[in-house]
């Protein structure tokens, strides 16, 4: 399993990039949001999900560990394949998608390419308890709900083995203005 790639963006086309890692080019499918953030010749670390089917292998990439973990949750839902999951994650940041699921906003999820109303409702039913509590801090989205900015403490807890929902719950009552190290320490004490 390829967990992540660290290299240089050699080429970009659509929602795919080629990451040159020590002279080997890996084609990685990314969300449209991540594709916009990636710059040619820039050094990057992309978390990957290696998807193997009968006749094809694909790498799906994410700029954050949180995005990868949310993708892995999405593909556990019946009827949601990797391409549908990428479509859902292309709607907004992974935190906004996570909050839409936590807030049972099926209409938002249904906006994704290839995802209908029934699939969106299935995503909500299957994942609502797994994605953690809705976050209400940071900037406001177009839906009028406030969302968290990228959270290094959340990603650190997930790297330590916490599930997304458990990491979110552990950080829910801890002040966002504390240094990342202090937030992690307090979350681990709970």
C-alpha positions in Angstrom: 0.0 0.0 0.0 1.3 3.4 -0.9 0.5 5.7 2.1 2.0 9.0 0.7 4.2 10.4 -1.9 6.8 13.2 -1.4 8.1 14.7 -4.5 7.7 17.4 -7.2 4.6 18.2 -9.2 5.9 17.4 -12.8 2.6 17.7 -14.7 -1.0 18.8 -14.2 -4.0 17.9 -16.3 -7.6 18.1 -15.1 -7.9 16.6 -11.7 -4.7 14.6 -12.1 -1.1 15.3 -11.3 2.1 13.5 -11.9 4.3 13.5 -8.8 8.0 12.9 -9.6 9.5 10.9 -6.7 13.2 10.3 -7.3 12.7 10.0 -11.1 9.6 7.9 -11.0 6.3 9.6 -12.0 3.2 8.6 -10.1 -0.2 9.7 -11.6 -2.5 10.7 -8.8 -6.2 11.7 -9.0 -6.9 14.6 -6.7 -10.0 16.7 -5.8 -10.6 19.8 -7.8 -9.8 21.9 -4.7 -6.5 20.2 -4.2 -5.7 20.4 -7.9 -6.1 24.2 -7.7 -3.7 24.4 -4.8 -0.9 22.3 -6.5 1.7 24.3 -8.5 4.0 22.9 -11.1 7.6 22.2 -9.9 6.5 22.6 -6.3 7.7 20.1 -3.6 4.6 18.4 -2.1 3.6 15.6 0.2 0.4 13.9 -1.0 -1.4 11.3 1.2 -2.6 8.5 -1.1 -5.2 5.8 -1.3 -4.2 2.9 -3.6 -7.3 1.5 -5.2 -7.0 -1.8 -6.9 -9.7 -3.2 -9.2 -9.6 -6.2 -11.5 -7.9 -4.5 -14.4 -6.7 -1.2 -13.1 -4.8 0.4 -10.2 -5.4 4.0 -9.3 -3.9 6.4 -6.8 -6.2 9.0 -5.2 -4.4 11.8 -3.5 -5.1 14.3 -0.7 -3.1 17.3 0.6 -4.4 16.5 4.2 -4.6 13.4 6.2 -8.1 14.4 7.2 -9.2 14.4 3.6 -7.8 10.9 3.1 -9.6 9.6 6.1 -12.8 11.2 5.1 -12.4 9.6 1.6 -11.9 6.2 3.2 -15.1 6.6 5.2 -17.0 7.7 2.1 -16.1 4.7 0.1 -17.4 2.4 2.8 -20.9 3.6 2.0 -22.8 1.3 -0.4 -23.1 2.8 -3.9 -20.3 5.4 -3.3 -17.1 4.5 -5.2 -13.8 6.3 -5.3 -14.9 8.7 -8.1 -18.1 9.6 -6.3 -16.1 10.2 -3.1 -13.7 12.5 -4.9 -16.8 14.3 -6.3 -18.1 14.8 -2.8 -14.7 16.0 -1.6 -14.5 18.4 -4.5 -17.5 20.3 -3.3 -15.6 22.1 -0.5 -12.8 21.6 2.0 -12.8 18.3 3.8 -13.8 20.1 7.0 -16.8 21.6 5.3 -17.8 18.2 3.8 -17.4 16.6 7.2 -19.6 19.3 8.8 -22.2 18.9 6.1 -22.4 15.2 6.9 -22.4 15.9 10.7 -25.3 18.4 10.1 -27.2 15.9 7.9 -27.1 18.2 4.9 -28.0 15.7 2.2 -28.8 18.5 -0.3 -25.2 19.7 -0.1 -23.8 16.2 -0.6 -26.2 15.6 -3.5 -24.5 18.5 -5.4 -21.5 16.2 -6.1 -21.1 14.8 -9.6 -22.6 11.3 -9.9 -24.2 11.5 -6.4 -28.0 11.4 -6.3 -30.4 12.2 -3.5 -30.6 8.6 -2.3 -26.8 8.2 -2.2 -26.4 11.5 -0.4 -29.0 10.3 2.2 -27.1 7.0 2.5 -23.9 8.9 3.2 -25.6 10.9 6.0 -27.2 7.8 7.6 -24.0 5.7 7.5 -21.4 8.4 8.4 -23.1 10.9 10.6 -22.0 9.2 13.8 -18.6 8.5 12.4 -17.4 11.9 11.4 -17.6 13.6 14.7 -19.5 16.6 16.0 -20.1 19.7 13.9 -17.5 22.4 14.3 -18.7 26.0 14.8 -15.6 28.1 14.7 -13.5 29.8 12.1 -14.9 31.3 8.9 -18.5 31.2 7.6 -19.3 29.2 4.6 -22.0 30.0 2.0 -24.4 27.7 3.9 -24.1 30.2 6.9 -22.5 27.7 9.2 -19.1 28.4 10.6 -16.4 25.9 9.9 -13.0 25.1 11.3 -9.8 26.1 9.6 -7.2 23.4 8.9 -6.4 21.9 12.3 -2.9 20.6 12.9 -4.0 19.1 16.3 -6.7 17.1 14.6 -4.3 15.7 12.0 -1.7 14.9 14.7 -4.3 13.0 16.7 -5.3 11.0 13.6 -1.6 10.3 12.9 -1.5 8.9 16.4 -4.2 6.4 15.5 -7.4 8.3 16.5 -10.5 7.9 14.3 -11.7 11.2 12.8 -14.8 11.2 15.0 -12.8 10.5 18.2 -10.2 13.1 17.4 -12.9 15.7 16.7 -14.7 14.9 20.0 -11.4 15.1 22.0 -10.7 18.6 20.6 -14.3 19.9 20.8 -14.0 21.7 24.1 -10.3 22.8 23.9 -9.6 26.4 23.0 -8.5 26.8 19.4 -6.2 29.6 20.3 -3.9 27.4 22.4 -0.7 26.2 20.8 -1.0 23.0 18.8 1.1 21.0 21.3 -1.0 22.1 24.3 -4.2 21.2 22.4 -2.8 17.7 21.7 -1.7 17.2 25.2 -5.1 18.2 26.6 -6.9 16.0 24.1 -4.8 13.0 25.1 -5.6 13.5 28.8 -9.3 13.2 28.2 
